[in-house]
C-alpha cells in the first residue's frame, strides 16, 4: 500500500495531483488546511494537504528489520516475533498521526488480554498438543485484529457490520502483514463504506426545494436554521423558509425568529396548494427550505399527509430530501424510522446531537442498513457554527478508538 501526501490551493487541486501521479484508484484518508510558515506567510494563502492511499496488486509488505548492537542478521522469510513487533511499533508511528490515541488504547487492551489469557492458562488443565500451533507473530496479528474488532463493538458498530469489515480484511490477508498495514486496510475499507454525499446542490433551473423530515425532538428546525444561515450569510444565496409543522406552534415561531434574523421570507403552509403557491411566489430564489412536521413514524395518518405534501412539491420543481436523525437514538429504533421514511421519498441523512454521545457506531450502521449517504452532522445548538459536512475520515478515526 502507498500512503502519500499532496498539497494544493484547494482540496480538488491536491486530489487531482494525487490521481495524476498514482491513478484514479486512490482513496482520500485525510484532508487538512496547511498554514504557510515564516515571513512569507504574510503574502501566501492557506493550502490544503490531502493524504491518499493506494493498494497495489501483489504488494506484500515486509517487516522492518530489527537493529541490534551486534547488527544481528534477520531471517526475512521467517522473521522472529520480536522483529514483527518492532515493525508494528515503528510503522505505527506514521499512522498514529491519523488515529491519535489508538496505539495507546490497543496496547492497554493487549496487556489486559494477556493477563486474562494467563489466568485461563493457569486454571485450565494441560491439553495434549494435537496439531501445529500458529507462529507467535501470527498470534500477535490475530490479537491486534481482535482488538480492532472489539473497539468497533464498543463504539456500537453493529456486530454484523464489524464482522463484514474483519472478513474483508481476512480475504486480503497477506504473509507477514505488519500492524500498520492492517490498521490502514481497515481504515480505508471503512471510509469506502461511508462513501460521499452530495449535500444540498443548486437546481438546474429555478429554486431548489429542500425538504427536511424526521421524528420529533431531533433538532430539525435548528438544523434548518444552521443551513439557511450558511447559505444566506456564507454563500450569499437567496433562501426562503417554509414550515408545514402546524402541530407545534413553538416550532413555527422558532423558524420565524431565525428567518427574521437572516432577513429571509417565511411562510406557514397548511395544504398542498399552499406549498405549490409558495414555490411559485419564490421562483426567483436560489433555495426554498421546507420544515415538515415532526412526528412518530408509527403514526400512519401523519405519514400519509406528509407523503401528499411531498407529491405536491415534487410537481412544483426540482427538490432534495433530507432525513434528520439523532445520534443518541437506539439503533433498533433508527432502523424502524429509516425504513418507514423510505416509503415517502429517497433521502440523504443528517445526524444531530453528536456532542451528546460518546459512540458513533450508528452512523456506520445506518449508512450500511439504509444504503443512503450521510450529508451533514451537527454537534451543538449554536447557529450557524455547530454543523459541518460529514467527514468519513474523522468518524472512522473515532470508531477505531482515536480522538475526535
N, C-alpha and C positions, 0 to 999 in steps of 0.2 A: 504494500500500500504506500502511495506517495501522499505526503501531507505537506502543503506548501502555502506560503502567504503571498498575496498580491496587493498592491496599493494603487489606488486611482482617485481621481477627483470625486467620483461618485461610486456607489456600490456596483452599478451597472458596468461602469468602465473597468473596475477591478475584476469583476466576474468575466467580462469579455476577454480580458488579458489572460485569465486563467484558462478559459476554453481554447484560446488560440494556441497556448503552449501545451496543454495537457489533453485537450479534446473535449467533446460535449458531455462526456460521462462523469465529469467532476461533480462532487456533492459539496455544497456550502456547509461548513461546520461552524463558522463563527464570523460575525461582522461587527466591527467597531470603528469609531472615529479615531484618527491619529492627529494629534496636535503637533505642528512644526515646532522645533526647538531652536534656541539661540536667538541672536538678534534678528535673523532673517524671518523669524516667526511673525514679526510685526507686518511683514509685507506678503506673507503667504497664507492662503486659505487652508482650512482643515481638509484632510484627506481621509478616505475610507480604506481600511485594511480588511481584506477578506481572506479567511483561512479555508482552503478547499482540500478535499481528499479524493484520491483516485485509486480504486482497487485494480491491480494489474493481474492479468491472466497468468497463472503459473508463478505468481510471486510467493515464494516460500521464505518467510522471514527466518533469519538465523540468530541464535542467541549471541549476545555480546561476550567476547572472550574475557574471562576473569584475569585481571592483572594481579600478580603477586610479586613479593620482593625478589623471589628467585626466578621470576619470569617463567613459571612452570607451564609447559605446553598443555593445551586442552584438546581432548578428543572431540572434534567437531561433529562427527557422526553420532556420537553417543555422549553428549556433554554431561558432566556431573551436575547434581541438583543445585549445588552452590552457584555454579555458573549461570544456570537458568534463573535462579532467584535474583542474582546480581543484575542480569539482563533486564528483568522486570523492573527492578528498583531504578536502574539508570534511565531507561527509556520512559518510565512512568513520570519522570520529572518534566518531560515535554508535554505529555497530555494533561498534567496537573494544572497547567495554565488554563485549561478549559473546564476542568472538573474540580477545581479548588480543593475541597476537603475530602474528596473521595478516597484518596490513598490512606489518610489517617483513619477514616471510617472502616475501610476494609482491613487495615492492619489490626485494629481493635477487635473486629469481628473474628478475624483469623485466630487471634490469641484465645478468644473465648471458645471458638470451635475446637481448638487444640486441647484446651482444658477439659471440655466436655468429652472429647474423644478419649483422653487419657483416663478419665473416670470410668467410662464404659469399658475400656480395655482391662482395667484393673478388676472391675466387678465381674466381667464375663469369663467363663471357663475357657481354657485354651482350645482352639479348634484346629484339627489336623489340616494342614495345607493340601488342597486338592488340585489347584491349578496355578499357573504362573501369575504372580501379582503384577499390577502395573508399576512402571518405574516411579521413582519418587517425584521426578519433575512432572509426570502426568498427573499424579495425585495433587500436586500443588496447583496445576492449572484447573483441575476439576473443582478444587476448593474455591478458587478465585471466581469461576463461573457461578458456583452455588451462592457465593456472597453477592454477586451482582443480581442474581435471581431473587434472593431474599430481600435485597434493598428495594427492588421494584415492588414486591409484595407489600413491604412496609409502607411504601408510598401509595398503596391502594390501587396499583395496577392489577386488573383482574387476572386471576391465575391462568385463565385460558390464553390471554394475550402474552403474558410473561412466558408461558411455555412455547408459544409460537416464536418468540424472539430467540429463545435459547435453542430451539430446534433449527432455526435458520443458521445460527452460529455453528451448530454441530455439522450441518450439511457442508459448510465451507471450512471445516476444520482441516488444518494442515500440520505436518510434523513440526515439532519444536516451536510452536507458536508462542511468542513472548506475551507477557501480560498486557503491554501497551497495545499490541495488535488486537487482542481480544476486546479490550475496552473500546478502542477506536471502531472496531467492527460493530459492536452492539450500539454504540453511539450513532454511527452512521445509519444503521438499519432503522433505528427508532425515529430519526429525523425524516427518513424517507417515508415511513409510515404516516407521519403527521402531514406531509405534503405542504402545499402552499395555497392560501386562499386569495381570491381577487379583492375582497373587501368591497367598499362602495365605489362603483365606477360610473363615469359620466354616460349619459344617454347619447345615442347617435343623433337623435332629433327630439327637441322639446325637453321637458324636465324629466329627470329620473325619479320615479316614485319609489321610495324606500319604506317598506313595511316592517314594523317590529312587533313580534308576538312573543308570548311566554307566560308562564304561571304568575300568579300574584306574589308580590314581595321579592322579586329577583333583582329589582333595581332598574327596570326597563326605562322608566321615564327619565331617570338621572343619566342613564347611558345615552339616550337620545339627545339630551341637553349637551353632553360632552362632545358627541359627534357633530352636532349642529354648530357648537362653538368653534370647533376645529375647522369646519368648512367655511363658516362666515368670517371669522377673525383671521385664521391661519391661511386659508386659500382664497379669501375674498370672493366667495361664491354666494349667490342669492339662494337662500333656503327658506321655505315656508313650512310651518309646523301645523299639523292637524292631529286631532285626537278623536278616537272613536270610543274612548273609555268614559262612557256616561254612567257607569255603575258607581264610580268613586269620584265625588266632587273634588276631593283634595288632589287627585291625580291631574285633573284638567287644570286646576288653579296653579299647580306646581309648574306645569309645562307653559302655562300662560305667563307666569313670572319670568321664566327663562327666556321666552320669546320677547318680552318687553326689554329685558337686559340686552339682548342681541339685536334689538330693533328689527325683528323678523315678524312677518304676519302670522297670526294664529287664528285657528278656527276649529269649532267643535262640529263634528259630523255625526248625524243621527241615523241617516239612511244611506242606502247605496246611491240614491240620486244626489244626496249631498256630496258624496265622495267624488262622483263624476263632475259635478258642478265646480267643486274646488279645484280639480285638476285643470279644468278649462280656464278658471279665473287666474290661476297662477302659471299659465302656459309659458310665460316669459322668464320663469325662474329656472335655476340650474337643478335644484333638488326639492322634492316635497317629502318630508319625513312624516310618516303616519304612525301614531301610537295607538295600538289596539288595546282592547280591554283585557286586563289580566284576570284569568280565572282558572279554575281547576280543569285539567284535561279530561276529567271524568264527567263534566257537565256537557252532555250531548247537545242540548239546546243552544248553549252559548257557542259551542264549536261550530254548529251549523250556521249560526248568524255570522260568525267570523268568515266562514267559507263563502257566504253570499257577498260579503264586503270585498273579499279578495277577488271574486269573479268579476265584480263591477269595476274594480281598479285595473284588473288585467286588460279590460276592454278600453280603458281610458288612456293608457300609454305604457311606455317601457318601465319595467319595475324590477326590484330586487326584494328578497325577503330574508330577514334575519330572526333566528330563534334565540332569545335571550335566556340563559340558564345560570343558576347559582352554582359555583364550585363547591359549595357546602352541602348540596343536596345528595342524598344517598344514591348510589349507583342504580339500585333496583328501581327507584322512583324515576330517575333520569331516563332509563330505558323505556318506561311506560310513556313518559312525556314526549320524547322524540318520536316514538312510534305513532302516537296519536296526531301530532302536528304534521307528520309526513303525509298524512292523508289530505291536508289542506293545501300545501304548496311545497315546492323544493326550496331549501333554505341553506344559508350558512349559519354557523354558530357564533354566539358571543357569550363568553363566560365572565360572570361578575364575581365580586367578593373573594378574589384570590388572596386578599390580605386577611381573610377570616378563616383560612385553613392552612394547615402545615403540609398537606398531602395533595398532589396534583394528578394522581393516577386517573381520576375520572375524565380528565381532558383526553388522554390517550384512549381510554375505554370507549368514550362516546364517539370519538373520531373513527375508531375501527368498527364499532357496532353500527352506527348510522351511515358510515361512509360518506360523510359530508365534511367540508373544510371548516376549520376554526379561523374566523376573520379577526376578531378583536378580543382583548381581555381587559378587565378593569380591576383596580386594586385599591379602592377607596372612594370617598364621597366627593372629593374636590373636583369642581368643574372649572376648566376642561382638562386638568392635568392628569387625573388618575385613570387614563385609558391609553392603550397602545395597540398597534398591530400585533397579532400573535407572533411570537418568536419561538419557533420549534427548538432552536439550539439552546436557548435559555431554559426552556421547560424540560428538555431531555436531561440537561445537566442536573437539574433538581431531582428528577426521577431516579437518577443514578447516585444520588447522595451528595451532590455538590451544593455549594451555597448559591443563593439567588444573586 
